Amino acid sequence: MNQNLYRNEALDVIARNIISKCDPSLLHTPAPIPIEAIIEQVYKLDLDFQYIRKNGRILGETVFEDCMVPIYERRNGEGYKLVPFKSGTIIIDMSLHNRRSDGRYHYTCAHELSHWVIDKDYFTQLGEMAAKTKTTVRSSESDKAVERQADRLACRILMPKGTVKSAFYNNVRQGNVVDYLAKFFRVSNEAMKYRLEELGLLP
């Protein structure tokens, strides 16, 4: 099944639309993007925190249809249990919830929101096909191209082009501008460095 893949320019437009639904001023004045508020208040999605896998390799999942999801149970003995989740639930691994200031938490939230915004139809179609085999489809089961696209949109949501450029030029003389901007926008240094390189602001 083919999935719509967007050019970067189209993802910029989608990101701006997402942000403007929350607060249009965030597109003009540098500030951290309130990703939780966008998820819960703008898109009316539920954030749920669970230990998704024993090995911690999956940090987030988006549920596109009511279904049972295998969740790792750490408190009551090791093992997995099936937990019912409603459509429109974003599950975040508890390891990130325990470090709420971590940029990876915000990035995971933005990544899963991206799946909901641009991939919902794709996953719904997959779910209809999977229903024939009595399986369920969630964002953690997507292919690499879909994951990369969600990463690209998440990057644009958390680090809007205009405000990142403005903040960069206003703080370029900081001792470590990448570290400063990463803390300011509440993302990881790695994500900020990638974004600045993508925008041609770093060599």
C-alpha positions as CSV (number, residue, x, y, z in Angstrom):
1,M,0.0,0.0,0.0
2,N,1.4,3.4,-1.0
3,Q,1.8,6.1,1.6
4,N,1.8,9.8,0.8
5,L,5.2,11.2,1.3
6,Y,5.5,15.0,1.5
7,R,8.2,17.4,0.4
8,N,9.9,19.5,3.1
9,E,8.0,22.6,2.0
10,A,4.7,20.8,2.4
11,L,5.7,19.6,5.9
12,D,6.6,23.2,6.8
13,V,3.1,24.3,5.9
14,I,1.6,21.4,7.9
15,A,3.7,22.3,10.9
16,R,2.7,25.9,10.7
17,N,-1.0,24.9,10.6
18,I,-0.5,22.7,13.7
19,I,1.2,25.4,15.7
20,S,-1.2,28.2,14.6
21,K,-4.2,26.2,15.9
22,C,-2.6,26.5,19.3
23,D,-1.2,30.0,19.3
24,P,-0.3,31.9,16.0
25,S,2.2,34.0,17.9
26,L,4.4,30.9,18.3
27,L,5.2,31.3,14.6
28,H,6.7,34.8,15.1
29,T,8.1,34.9,18.7
30,P,10.7,32.4,19.7
31,A,9.3,30.2,22.5
32,P,9.1,26.5,23.4
33,I,6.3,24.7,21.6
34,P,3.7,23.4,24.1
35,I,3.4,20.0,22.5
36,E,1.3,18.5,25.3
37,A,-1.3,21.3,25.0
38,I,-1.4,20.8,21.2
39,I,-2.0,17.1,21.6
40,E,-4.6,17.3,24.4
41,Q,-6.3,20.6,23.8
42,V,-6.1,21.2,20.1
43,Y,-6.3,17.7,18.8
44,K,-8.3,16.3,21.7
45,L,-6.0,13.2,21.9
46,D,-5.2,11.3,25.1
47,L,-1.7,11.0,26.5
48,D,-1.1,7.8,28.3
49,F,2.1,6.6,30.0
50,Q,3.1,2.9,30.1
51,Y,6.1,0.7,29.9
52,I,5.6,-0.2,26.2
53,R,8.3,-2.8,25.9
54,K,10.7,-4.6,28.3
55,N,13.8,-3.5,26.3
56,G,12.6,0.2,26.0
57,R,13.1,0.3,22.3
58,I,9.7,1.7,21.5
59,L,9.2,5.1,23.1
60,G,5.8,5.9,21.6
61,E,2.7,4.5,19.9
62,T,-0.4,6.1,18.4
63,V,-3.6,4.1,18.5
64,F,-5.7,4.7,15.4
65,E,-8.6,2.4,16.3
66,D,-10.0,1.0,19.6
67,C,-7.9,-2.1,20.3
68,M,-6.0,-4.1,22.8
69,V,-2.3,-3.2,23.0
70,P,0.4,-5.4,24.6
71,I,2.0,-3.5,27.5
72,Y,4.9,-4.6,29.6
73,E,3.9,-4.9,33.3
74,R,6.9,-4.0,35.5
75,R,5.1,-3.6,38.8
76,N,3.3,-6.8,39.1
77,G,5.9,-9.2,37.9
78,E,7.5,-9.4,34.5
79,G,5.5,-10.0,31.5
80,Y,3.0,-8.5,29.0
81,K,-0.7,-7.9,29.4
82,L,-3.2,-6.7,26.9
83,V,-4.6,-3.3,27.7
84,P,-7.6,-1.7,26.0
85,F,-6.9,1.7,24.4
86,K,-9.3,4.1,22.6
87,S,-8.7,5.5,19.2
88,G,-6.8,8.8,19.5
89,T,-4.5,7.7,22.3
90,I,-0.8,8.5,22.2
91,I,1.1,6.1,24.4
92,I,4.4,7.4,25.7
93,D,7.0,5.1,27.4
94,M,7.1,5.6,31.1
95,S,10.9,6.0,31.0
96,L,10.4,9.4,29.3
97,H,7.7,10.4,31.7
98,N,10.2,10.1,34.5
99,R,12.4,12.6,32.8
100,R,9.9,15.3,31.7
101,S,12.6,17.9,30.9
102,D,14.2,15.5,28.5
103,G,14.0,16.7,24.9
104,R,13.4,13.2,23.8
105,Y,10.1,13.2,25.6
106,H,8.9,16.3,23.6
107,Y,10.3,14.9,20.4
108,T,8.5,11.6,20.9
109,C,5.2,13.4,21.6
110,A,5.7,15.5,18.4
111,H,6.6,12.4,16.4
112,E,3.4,10.5,17.5
113,L,1.3,13.6,16.8
114,S,2.8,13.7,13.4
115,H,1.6,10.2,12.8
116,W,-1.9,11.2,13.8
117,V,-2.0,14.3,11.6
118,I,-0.5,12.9,8.3
119,D,-0.7,9.1,8.6
120,K,-4.1,8.5,10.0
121,D,-5.7,7.6,6.7
122,Y,-2.8,5.3,5.9
123,F,-3.0,3.4,9.2
124,T,-6.8,3.2,9.0
125,Q,-6.5,1.5,5.6
126,L,-3.9,-0.8,7.0
127,G,-6.2,-1.5,9.9
128,E,-9.0,-2.5,7.6
129,M,-6.7,-4.9,5.9
130,A,-5.4,-6.2,9.2
131,A,-8.9,-6.8,10.4
132,K,-9.2,-9.6,8.0
133,T,-6.4,-11.4,9.8
134,K,-7.6,-10.2,13.3
135,T,-4.5,-8.1,14.0
136,T,-4.3,-4.4,15.0
137,V,-2.2,-1.6,13.5
138,R,-0.4,1.1,15.5
139,S,2.2,3.7,14.7
140,S,5.0,1.5,16.0
141,E,4.3,-0.9,13.1
142,S,5.0,1.6,10.3
143,D,7.8,1.3,7.8
144,K,11.0,3.3,7.7
145,A,9.8,5.9,5.2
146,V,6.7,6.7,7.3
147,E,8.9,7.0,10.4
148,R,11.4,9.3,8.7
149,Q,8.5,11.5,7.6
150,A,7.1,11.7,11.1
151,D,10.6,12.7,12.3
152,R,10.8,15.5,9.7
153,L,7.4,16.9,10.7
154,A,8.1,16.6,14.4
155,C,11.3,18.6,13.9
156,R,9.3,21.3,12.2
157,I,6.7,21.4,14.9
158,L,9.1,21.8,17.8
159,M,11.6,24.0,15.9
160,P,9.7,26.3,13.5
161,K,11.9,27.7,10.8
162,G,11.2,31.4,11.4
163,T,11.6,31.4,15.2
164,V,14.6,29.1,15.2
165,K,16.4,31.4,12.7
166,S,15.4,34.5,14.8
167,A,16.6,32.9,18.0
168,F,19.8,31.7,16.3
169,Y,20.8,35.2,15.0
170,N,19.9,36.8,18.4
171,N,22.1,34.3,20.3
172,V,24.8,33.3,17.8
173,R,27.4,34.8,20.2
174,Q,26.5,32.4,23.0
175,G,29.3,30.1,24.0
176,N,27.5,27.1,22.6
177,V,24.5,28.2,20.5
178,V,23.3,24.7,19.9
179,D,23.2,23.9,23.6
180,Y,21.5,27.2,24.4
181,L,18.8,26.8,21.7
182,A,18.2,23.2,22.6
183,K,17.4,24.2,26.2
184,F,15.3,27.1,25.1
185,F,13.2,25.1,22.7
186,R,13.2,22.1,25.0
187,V,14.6,19.6,22.5
188,S,17.8,17.5,22.5
189,N,21.1,18.9,21.4
190,E,21.2,16.4,18.6
191,A,17.8,17.5,17.3
192,M,18.7,21.1,17.4
193,K,22.0,20.6,15.7
194,Y,20.3,18.7,12.9
195,R,17.7,21.4,12.5
196,L,20.3,24.2,12.4
197,E,22.3,22.3,9.8
198,E,19.1,21.7,7.7
199,L,18.4,25.4,7.8
200,G,21.9,26.2,6.7
201,L,22.8,28.0,9.9
202,L,25.7,25.6,10.8
203,P,28.5,24.5,8.5
